[in-house]
């Protein structure tokens, strides 16, 4: 395992990722998507899927490396302060964006809003258009939920105020 793989494993550990249930695997995808968008780009491309942005390469990586990692192998690598700070922000988003739902829903909403913001046509990437699209694709999220998610992403400087 090279240093990049060790760093990714450390990031996944720091993001409190677990692979035991579908819910947890969905959260991994969303947290890592947010991590990449916050400046830690490991080159995973994401496509739209049932639960929002999804990277098949990330899933393959996780099953190939992360689930089989010997924690002792990670002792030679440390996260930077910035990486630890960003992971902490991501881990606490569930507390900041209260939807009255589980963590998976929070991360699914935030990643979905950000995905459509990044992938919308330029005349369709304002707050109302993005929230309309996400609500249409994911009716479990109200328009107000989407707007709260958009506002949180704006606080993180990931979307422009709209």
C-alpha positions as CSV (number, residue, x, y, z in Angstrom):
1,X,0.0,0.0,0.0
2,X,1.5,3.4,-1.0
3,X,1.2,6.6,0.9
4,X,-1.8,7.9,-1.1
5,X,-3.7,4.7,-0.2
6,X,-2.7,5.1,3.4
7,X,-3.9,8.7,3.4
8,X,-7.2,7.8,1.9
9,X,-7.6,5.1,4.5
10,X,-6.8,7.6,7.2
11,X,-9.4,10.0,5.8
12,X,-12.0,7.3,5.7
13,X,-11.2,6.5,9.3
14,X,-11.3,10.1,10.3
15,X,-14.7,10.5,8.6
16,X,-15.9,7.6,10.9
17,X,-16.7,5.4,7.9
18,X,-18.1,2.0,8.3
19,X,-19.2,-0.6,5.7
20,X,-21.5,-2.8,7.7
21,X,-24.9,-1.6,6.4
22,X,-26.2,0.0,3.3
23,X,-26.9,3.2,5.3
24,X,-23.3,3.4,6.3
25,X,-22.1,2.7,2.8
26,X,-24.3,5.6,1.5
27,X,-22.8,7.9,4.1
28,X,-19.3,7.0,3.1
29,X,-20.0,8.0,-0.5
30,X,-21.6,11.3,0.5
31,X,-18.9,12.2,3.0
32,X,-16.1,11.4,0.6
33,X,-17.9,13.4,-2.2
34,X,-18.1,16.4,0.2
35,X,-14.4,15.9,1.2
36,X,-13.4,16.0,-2.5
37,X,-15.4,19.1,-3.1
38,X,-13.8,20.8,-0.1
39,X,-10.4,20.5,-1.7
40,X,-9.2,16.9,-1.1
41,X,-9.6,15.6,-4.6
42,X,-8.5,12.0,-5.1
43,X,-9.9,11.9,-8.7
44,X,-13.0,9.9,-8.0
45,X,-15.7,10.8,-10.5
46,X,-19.3,10.7,-9.4
47,X,-22.5,10.0,-11.2
48,X,-26.1,10.4,-10.2
49,X,-27.6,7.3,-8.5
50,X,-30.6,6.5,-6.5
51,X,-29.2,7.9,-3.2
52,X,-27.3,10.8,-4.9
53,X,-23.7,11.1,-6.1
54,X,-22.0,7.7,-6.3
55,X,-18.5,6.7,-7.3
56,X,-18.1,3.0,-8.3
57,X,-14.3,3.5,-8.2
58,X,-14.5,4.6,-4.6
59,X,-16.6,1.6,-3.7
60,X,-14.0,-0.7,-5.4
61,X,-11.2,1.1,-3.5
62,X,-13.0,0.7,-0.1
63,X,-13.6,-3.0,-0.6
64,X,-10.0,-3.5,-1.9
65,X,-8.1,-1.5,0.7
66,X,-10.1,0.0,3.5
67,X,-12.0,-3.0,4.8
68,X,-8.8,-5.0,4.9
69,X,-6.4,-2.4,6.3
70,X,-4.2,-3.3,9.2
71,X,-4.3,-0.2,11.5
72,X,-0.6,-0.7,12.3
73,X,0.2,0.1,8.6
74,X,-1.2,3.6,9.1
75,X,1.1,4.7,11.9
76,X,3.7,6.1,9.5
77,X,1.1,8.5,8.0
78,X,-0.6,11.4,9.7
79,X,-3.4,13.7,8.4
80,X,-2.5,17.3,8.0
81,X,-4.3,19.8,10.3
82,X,-6.3,21.0,7.4
83,X,-7.5,17.5,6.5
84,X,-8.4,16.8,10.1
85,X,-10.3,20.1,10.3
86,X,-12.3,19.4,7.1
87,X,-13.1,15.9,8.3
88,X,-14.4,17.4,11.6
89,X,-16.6,19.9,9.7
90,X,-18.0,17.0,7.6
91,X,-18.6,14.8,10.6
92,X,-20.5,17.5,12.3
93,X,-22.8,18.5,9.4
94,X,-25.5,16.2,10.7
95,X,-25.7,18.3,13.9
96,X,-25.7,21.6,12.0
97,X,-28.4,20.7,9.4
98,X,-31.2,19.3,11.5
99,X,-33.8,17.6,9.3
100,X,-35.3,15.5,12.1
101,X,-34.0,12.6,10.1
102,X,-30.9,10.3,10.3
103,X,-27.4,11.2,9.4
104,X,-27.7,9.4,6.0
105,X,-30.5,11.8,5.0
106,X,-28.4,14.9,5.9
107,X,-25.4,13.7,3.9
108,X,-27.6,12.5,1.0
109,X,-29.3,15.9,0.9
110,X,-26.1,18.0,1.1
111,X,-24.3,15.9,-1.5
112,X,-27.3,15.9,-3.8
113,X,-27.7,19.7,-3.7
114,X,-24.0,20.1,-4.3
115,X,-23.9,17.6,-7.1
116,X,-26.7,19.4,-9.0
117,X,-25.2,22.8,-8.3
118,X,-21.9,21.6,-9.8
119,X,-23.5,19.8,-12.7
120,X,-26.4,22.2,-13.6
121,X,-26.5,24.4,-16.7
122,X,-25.3,27.9,-15.8
123,X,-28.8,29.3,-16.0
124,X,-30.2,26.5,-13.7
125,X,-27.7,26.6,-10.8
126,X,-29.4,29.2,-8.6
127,X,-30.8,28.2,-5.2
128,X,-34.4,27.9,-6.3
129,X,-33.6,25.8,-9.4
130,X,-31.3,23.5,-7.6
131,X,-33.8,23.0,-4.7
132,X,-36.6,22.4,-7.2
133,X,-34.5,19.7,-9.0
134,X,-33.4,18.0,-5.8
135,X,-37.0,18.0,-4.4
136,X,-38.3,16.6,-7.7
137,X,-35.7,13.8,-7.7
138,X,-35.9,13.2,-3.9
139,X,-39.4,14.0,-2.7
140,X,-38.5,12.8,0.8
141,X,-36.8,16.2,1.1
142,X,-39.0,19.2,1.3
143,X,-38.2,22.5,-0.5
144,X,-37.3,23.9,2.9
145,X,-34.9,21.0,3.6
146,X,-33.2,21.7,0.3
147,X,-32.9,25.4,1.1
148,X,-31.4,24.7,4.5
149,X,-28.9,22.3,2.8
150,X,-28.1,24.9,0.2
151,X,-27.5,27.5,2.9
152,X,-25.2,25.2,4.8
153,X,-23.2,24.6,1.6
154,X,-23.0,28.3,1.1
155,X,-21.6,28.8,4.6
156,X,-18.9,26.3,3.6
157,X,-18.3,28.3,0.4
158,X,-19.2,25.4,-1.8
159,X,-22.1,27.2,-3.5
160,X,-22.8,30.8,-4.1
161,X,-25.5,32.7,-2.2
162,X,-28.7,32.5,-4.1
